[in-house]
C-alpha cells in the first residue's frame, strides 16, 4: 500500500512538472518567433540591403494609419482635418492646405493626396542628399530604431509574463492570453518603429561646415637673434663653458654667502627611561605625566 501511494504521488508530481515544462515551451515559442523576425531584419540591414522601396512603403503605411485615426468614414464633416495636418507635420513637411483637403469627398482620395505629397517630399530629399548617402542613413536609422524599441519590448514582455498566470482566475488560459497579447504588443512595436523611422528620415537635415580660413597675419614668428645662446650666456655670467654643471653652480653661488644654522632635534625619552631634566625619575613619573 505504501509503495502504491508513493508511485501515485510520483506520477502526479511528474505529470504536473511535465505540464509546466510544456507551458514554458509555449511561452518561449512566442518570443522565439518574434526574435527570428527581428534578427532577420537586422541581418538584412547589416548586409547592406537597399531600403529605398521599403522606405516608400513605410511612408504610405504611416499616412494611411493617420487618415484612419483622424478621418475615419466617408463623411468629410466628421473629419478632424486640423489635427490630421498637425500630426502629419510631425512626420514630414506637409505642403497641402486645409481648403484643398476639405474639398475632398472620400478617405481614399485623402489618402492618395497625402501619400503623393509625402512621397514627393521624400524624393526631393533624395535628390538633395543623393541616393547612396540616403540609403546609408536609412540603414543606420532603421538599425538604431529597431534596437531601441526591441529592448523596450523585451522588458514589457517580461512584465506581462509575470502577471499572465492571474488570467486563470478569470477562467482564461494564460498561454492563449500570452500569445494574443504578445502578438498585439509586437505589432504595436513594429508600428512605432515605422513611425520613428519616417520622422527621422523625413526631418533629416545635413549641415555642411565650411572649413575656416586661417589668416596668416595673426601669426608672428619670434626667434632670438642668435639661436645658439650657450656661449653668450656663459660670457655674460663670466663662467667658463668647459666647467661642469656642479662647478658652474659653485661659481655662481661663490659670491653669495648663505648662513646655515644647525637644526637641533630634541628626542623625547621613553616612558620607562630616565627623564632628561636630571631628576633621576622615570619619564612617566616626571615630565611624562
C-alpha angles and dihedrals in degrees: 000000000000092000092050092048091051091048093052091048091049092050091050093051093045091048091051092048090049091054090049092052090047091053091048089055090050091051091048092047091063092052091043092057092050091046092053092053093049096044092047090051092049092049091052090053093047089051089060102256116182107249097186097104093039091050090056091047091050091050090054092049092050092050092048091052090050093052091049091054098049104020107036112160136026094270109102092196089068095050120111096216097166093055090044093055092043092052093042090054088062089063103040139351099274116209100187124106129227091243093056092049092046090055091065121098105199139038092238091061089046092052093048092050095048094044091050091050092049094047091049089054090049093050090048091054090048091054091049097048101029128245097265095049093046091049090053091048091049092053093050093046094047092049094050094046093048093049093049097049094039090059090050090048092054091054091049092049090052090053090049091049092054094059103028093096090067088071087077088072088064092052092257128131108246092209093053091046090049092053094046098046093039090056091048092049091049092051090049090050092052090050091052089049091054092046093052091045092055092046094051096044098042095044093044117127125185114215115202114201114208115222112256116241112235113220113226091206092073094062119078118186113219124188135157119263090237109036091191101064099157098099094040092053091052090049093052090049093044091236125143109238090214092066119100123250093258092050091048090052091051091049092050093049094042093093094048117078110209115197111221120194122193117248115230119204118193113214117216112228122234121266094255095041125095115275116256092230091078097243092127092233127118116267094245091056095044125033093349094072 
